Amino acid sequence: NILVAADFNEVKSGRVISLLQNNGFIDSFQLAGIPAPKFTHWTGRVLDFIFLKNNRGDLVVKNSFVYYSNVSDHMMVIVDLKLN
């Protein structure tokens, strides 16, 4: 299994994110079956993601959420995982 979490500084249609998605990586919110956050950056855009590639089929995303704080211009994206 592979997990990629980063401040990508690009929207979901960006080049790097498209490359991840074209190679089998899926956004943590999609895997959790919940709507994507409204924003992860103070500009009102979603620029931070956690992508996972479940190579072995034993990784379950139980939840994914954003911790909204004024500590940074980026919000913390968090994923709750379970290994079967």
For each residue, the residues with C-beta under 8 A, 3 or more apart:
1: 52 53 54 55 56 58 59
2: 25 52 53 55
3: 50 51 52 79
4: 20 25 50 51 52
5: 49 50 51 77 79
6: 48 49
7: 47 48 74
8: 14 16 17 47 48 49
9: 47
10: 14 15 16 17 47
11: 14 17 45 46 47
12: 17 27 36 46 49
13: 17 18
14: 8 10 11 17 18
15: 10 18 19
16: 8 10 19 20
17: 8 10 11 12 13 14 20 21 49 51
18: 13 14 15 21 22
19: 15 16 22 23
20: 4 16 17 23 25 51
21: 17 18 25 26 51
22: 18 19
23: 19 20 53
24: 53
25: 2 4 20 21 51 52 53
26: 21 30 31 51 52 53 54
27: 12 30 31 36 49 50 51
28: 31 32 49 50 51 52 61 64 77 79
29: 32 34 35 36 37 64
30: 26 27 33 36
31: 26 27 28 52 54 61 64
32: 28 29 61 62 63 64 79
33: 30
34: 29 63 64
35: 29
36: 12 27 29 30 46
37: 29 40 46 65 66 75 77
38: 44 46
39: 42 43 44 45 46 75
40: 37 45 46 47 48 49 66 74 75 77
41: 44 45 46 47 48 73 74 75
42: 39 73 74
43: 39 47
44: 38 39 41
45: 11 39 40 41
46: 11 12 36 37 38 39 40 41 49
47: 7 8 9 10 11 40 41 43 74
48: 6 7 8 40 41 74 75 77
49: 5 6 8 12 17 27 28 40 46 77
50: 3 4 5 27 28 64 77 78 79
51: 3 4 5 17 20 21 25 26 27 28
52: 1 2 3 4 25 26 28 31 59 61 79
53: 1 2 23 24 25 26
54: 1 26 31 57 58 59
55: 1 2
56: 1 59
57: 54
58: 1 54 83 84
59: 1 52 54 56 81 82 83 84
60: 81 82 83 84
61: 28 31 32 52 64 79 80 81 82
62: 32 80 81 82
63: 32 34 79 80
64: 28 29 31 32 34 50 61 77 78 79 80
65: 37 77 78
66: 37 40 75 76 77 78
67: 75 76 78
68: 75
69: 72 75 76
70:
71:
72: 69 75
73: 41 42
74: 7 40 41 42 47 48
75: 37 39 40 41 48 66 67 68 69 72
76: 66 67 69
77: 5 28 37 40 48 49 50 64 65 66
78: 50 64 65 66 67
79: 3 5 28 32 50 52 61 63 64
80: 61 62 63 64
81: 59 60 61 62
82: 59 60 61 62
83: 58 59 60
84: 58 59 60
